[in-house]
Amino acid sequence: MPGLVLLRHGESVANAEDVFAGWLDVPLTERGRAEARDAAGSLAGLCPDAVHTSVLRRAVETARLLIEEAGWELTPSAHWRLNERHYGALQGLVKDEARARFGAGKVQWWRRGADGRPPQADHAALAAQRSDPRYAALPEAAAVSGESLADVVERMMPYWHNVLAPELAADRTVVVVGHGNALRALMHVCTGMSLDQTGCKELGTAVPVTIQAQILVP
């Protein structure tokens, strides 16, 4: 079976501060950059045919550092459909602050429930997103305002059908450097595991997970 390696980005500033990041473009910490380089050792001997990432800098930087350290002669492909789940009004909030404001049970459902969709981002946040050059010319991306895990699956499907599944079906080895919830959604898509199962999986920063994709036919 074709090989798929999933790698969550290295520790970001938001991870270190326990903040909901979502589509906020936070950088890696020094520890995160070291983790990205160390991931190359965990993947020693791997010769991927393609590396894919989101357009968010913490994933892009992780992919760049990994490729440099591993010596792969590849240019990663970045696409917004691989972005982290959009956390809507939670973005920028410390998680304890969110729990105090909305309730711990509600926040946990938004984080791990397949259909838990947080409140939408406010007008100012959406205006900034629409003016971001990465999304301004893409109406679908510009309009995203808060997603459940199921929503992430839905918006990822075109990239899966048009890019990832054909590469895997052609026996290519593919690395996806992404985000916790985006990778959980992708695991559901390519293995058939339920969202309830993948939604509860803990993915460490810059820890590779190799899986065998089972569902390759769009």
Backbone torsions as a table, in degrees:
resi	resn	phi	psi	omega
1	MET	NA	148.6	177.7
2	PRO	-63.8	155.6	-175.4
3	GLY	-105.3	139.9	177.2
4	LEU	-130.5	124.1	178.2
5	VAL	-110.7	124.5	177.8
6	LEU	-106.0	132.7	-178.8
7	LEU	-136.5	115.6	173.0
8	ARG	-71.0	145.6	179.9
9	HIS	-58.5	161.3	175.5
10	GLY	-66.6	170.7	-177.8
11	GLU	-54.9	129.8	176.9
12	SER	-102.5	170.1	175.6
13	VAL	-58.8	-38.4	179.4
14	ALA	-66.1	-39.1	175.6
15	ASN	-60.1	-46.1	-176.5
16	ALA	-64.5	-32.1	-178.0
17	GLU	-98.0	2.5	179.5
18	ASP	58.2	47.0	-178.1
19	VAL	-109.6	144.4	171.6
20	PHE	-70.9	117.6	-178.1
21	ALA	-96.0	-53.8	-177.4
22	GLY	58.1	-122.1	-179.2
23	TRP	-90.1	2.2	174.6
24	LEU	-63.1	140.2	-171.5
25	ASP	-95.1	70.8	-176.6
26	VAL	-86.2	148.2	-179.7
27	PRO	-85.1	171.8	171.1
28	LEU	-75.5	153.5	168.3
29	THR	-83.2	172.8	174.5
30	GLU	-59.5	-39.8	177.2
31	ARG	-62.0	-40.5	-179.9
32	GLY	-63.6	-38.9	177.9
33	ARG	-66.5	-39.1	176.8
34	ALA	-64.7	-40.4	178.2
35	GLU	-61.2	-40.7	-179.9
36	ALA	-61.9	-42.2	178.7
37	ARG	-68.4	-39.8	-179.4
38	ASP	-64.4	-28.1	-179.6
39	ALA	-60.9	-27.3	178.8
40	ALA	-61.5	-36.9	177.7
41	GLY	-65.9	-36.2	178.5
42	SER	-67.6	-22.5	-178.3
43	LEU	-109.2	21.6	179.7
44	ALA	-55.7	132.9	-179.6
45	GLY	92.6	-14.3	178.6
46	LEU	-77.0	135.1	176.8
47	CYS	-124.1	80.6	-175.8
48	PRO	-69.7	153.7	176.1
49	ASP	-91.7	-21.1	-178.1
50	ALA	-156.5	146.5	173.7
51	VAL	-125.8	129.6	-179.5
52	HIS	-121.3	148.1	179.0
53	THR	-150.3	174.5	175.9
54	SER	-83.6	-174.8	176.3
55	VAL	-96.2	2.8	-179.4
56	LEU	-82.9	136.5	-167.4
57	ARG	-61.4	-31.9	-178.8
58	ARG	-65.8	-33.4	176.2
59	ALA	-79.9	-41.4	179.7
60	VAL	-61.2	-44.0	-179.5
61	GLU	-67.3	-39.6	176.8
62	THR	-60.4	-45.7	179.4
63	ALA	-61.6	-42.8	-179.3
64	ARG	-62.9	-46.7	-179.4
65	LEU	-65.7	-39.6	177.6
66	LEU	-61.3	-47.9	-178.0
67	ILE	-63.0	-42.9	179.2
68	GLU	-62.9	-47.1	-176.6
69	GLU	-67.2	-37.1	-178.6
70	ALA	-79.2	-17.3	-178.8
71	GLY	75.7	23.8	178.6
72	TRP	-77.5	134.3	177.9
73	GLU	-91.6	71.3	-175.7
74	LEU	-137.1	150.3	170.5
75	THR	-110.6	121.0	-177.4
76	PRO	-68.8	148.6	174.8
77	SER	-98.3	125.5	-178.5
78	ALA	-110.4	134.9	-179.8
79	HIS	-146.7	141.8	-177.1
80	TRP	-64.9	-24.2	-179.0
81	ARG	-67.1	-12.5	175.6
82	LEU	-98.2	7.2	177.6
83	ASN	-60.3	160.9	172.6
84	GLU	-61.9	162.8	174.0
85	ARG	-57.8	135.5	175.9
86	HIS	-76.7	118.6	-175.7
87	TYR	-91.6	12.3	173.1
88	GLY	54.6	-129.2	-176.7
89	ALA	-68.3	-12.8	179.2
90	LEU	-79.6	-18.4	-175.1
91	GLN	-60.5	128.6	-179.3
92	GLY	92.4	-9.8	179.6
93	LEU	-88.1	138.0	167.9
94	VAL	-64.5	140.9	-172.9
95	LYS	-60.9	-37.2	176.6
96	ASP	-64.2	-35.7	177.0
97	GLU	-65.4	-40.6	178.4
98	ALA	-64.6	-40.7	179.6
99	ARG	-64.9	-39.4	179.0
100	ALA	-66.8	-35.2	-176.7
101	ARG	-79.0	-41.3	-171.8
102	PHE	-111.2	-15.8	-176.5
103	GLY	103.6	136.9	-175.9
104	ALA	-62.8	-39.6	-178.9
105	GLY	-64.8	-41.2	180.0
106	LYS	-65.8	-44.3	-179.4
107	VAL	-63.9	-39.6	178.1
108	GLN	-64.3	-38.2	177.2
109	TRP	-64.9	-42.5	177.4
110	TRP	-62.5	-35.9	-177.3
111	ARG	-75.8	-41.0	-169.4
112	ARG	-119.9	-16.7	178.1
113	GLY	-73.8	138.5	-178.0
114	ALA	-59.7	-34.9	-176.1
115	ASP	-108.0	9.6	-178.6
116	GLY	-75.3	108.0	-178.7
117	ARG	-109.3	119.3	-178.7
118	PRO	-69.7	166.1	176.6
119	PRO	-57.5	149.1	-178.3
120	GLN	-66.9	152.5	174.2
121	ALA	-62.7	153.1	-178.5
122	ASP	-78.2	175.7	-173.8
123	HIS	-60.7	-42.1	-178.1
124	ALA	-63.7	-42.2	179.5
125	ALA	-65.4	-40.0	179.6
126	LEU	-70.0	-35.3	177.2
127	ALA	-62.9	-41.8	177.6
128	ALA	-64.5	-39.1	179.1
129	GLN	-64.9	-42.9	-179.0
130	ARG	-66.2	-27.2	-180.0
131	SER	-89.0	-8.8	178.2
132	ASP	-65.8	126.1	-177.1
133	PRO	-59.6	-20.8	178.0
134	ARG	-72.4	-21.7	-175.3
135	TYR	-122.7	-15.6	-170.7
136	ALA	-57.2	-36.8	-178.5
137	ALA	-93.0	8.8	-178.0
138	LEU	-123.0	92.3	-175.2
139	PRO	-54.3	-38.3	-179.8
140	GLU	-63.1	-42.9	-179.5
141	ALA	-70.7	-43.0	-177.1
142	ALA	-62.8	-26.1	-174.8
143	ALA	-88.8	-8.7	-178.5
144	VAL	-65.7	128.3	-173.6
145	SER	-132.5	0.0	-178.6
146	GLY	160.1	125.3	-171.5
147	GLU	-129.3	145.2	164.3
148	SER	-86.1	171.9	175.9
149	LEU	-62.9	-37.0	177.1
150	ALA	-63.5	-36.2	176.6
151	ASP	-63.9	-38.5	178.8
152	VAL	-62.9	-41.9	176.4
153	VAL	-57.6	-46.5	-177.5
154	GLU	-60.6	-45.4	-176.9
155	ARG	-77.0	-18.6	177.8
156	MET	-82.3	-21.3	-171.8
157	MET	-56.3	-42.9	178.6
158	PRO	-58.8	-37.8	179.3
159	TYR	-70.4	-37.4	176.5
160	TRP	-62.4	-51.1	-176.7
161	HIS	-65.0	-41.1	-171.0
162	ASN	-91.0	-21.8	-173.9
163	VAL	-125.2	-62.1	-170.9
164	LEU	-69.7	-49.4	-178.8
165	ALA	-60.5	-44.0	176.5
166	PRO	-61.2	-36.9	178.0
167	GLU	-65.2	-44.2	179.3
168	LEU	-67.0	-38.1	178.5
169	ALA	-64.7	-24.4	177.8
170	ALA	-89.5	16.2	178.0
171	ASP	63.8	30.7	176.2
172	ARG	-89.8	149.5	174.5
173	THR	-93.8	125.2	-170.6
174	VAL	-123.4	134.2	174.1
175	VAL	-112.0	129.4	174.8
176	VAL	-115.7	116.0	176.4
177	VAL	-98.8	113.4	-172.4
178	GLY	-145.4	-139.7	-170.7
179	HIS	-130.5	157.3	-174.4
180	GLY	-49.8	-56.7	-175.7
181	ASN	-72.6	-34.8	177.3
182	ALA	-64.0	-39.5	178.9
183	LEU	-71.5	-34.2	174.8
184	ARG	-63.4	-41.0	177.4
185	ALA	-63.2	-42.0	-179.6
186	LEU	-66.3	-37.8	176.4
187	MET	-60.0	-41.0	177.1
188	HIS	-62.0	-45.9	-175.8
189	VAL	-63.9	-42.8	-170.7
190	CYS	-93.5	-10.5	-180.0
191	THR	-116.1	-20.2	-176.4
192	GLY	86.8	-0.8	173.9
193	MET	-61.8	149.7	-179.2
194	SER	-69.3	156.3	176.4
195	LEU	-64.2	-31.8	177.1
196	ASP	-62.7	-36.8	178.4
197	GLN	-71.7	-51.6	-176.8
198	THR	-70.1	-30.3	-178.8
199	GLY	-65.2	-21.7	-179.1
200	CYS	-95.6	-2.6	-177.8
201	LYS	-73.8	132.7	176.3
202	GLU	-90.3	127.1	-179.9
203	LEU	-118.1	114.1	-179.6
204	GLY	-71.8	154.8	178.5
205	THR	-67.1	128.1	177.6
206	ALA	58.7	31.0	175.2
207	VAL	-106.8	112.2	-176.2
208	PRO	-67.2	142.7	174.2
209	VAL	-125.3	117.4	179.2
210	THR	-99.5	126.9	179.1
211	ILE	-130.6	159.4	175.3
212	GLN	-102.1	112.6	-179.5
213	ALA	-67.6	130.5	-177.3
214	GLN	-105.7	-25.1	-174.6
215	ILE	-111.7	101.2	-174.6
216	LEU	-113.4	-11.4	-177.7
217	VAL	-91.9	119.6	179.2
218	PRO	-59.4	NA	NA
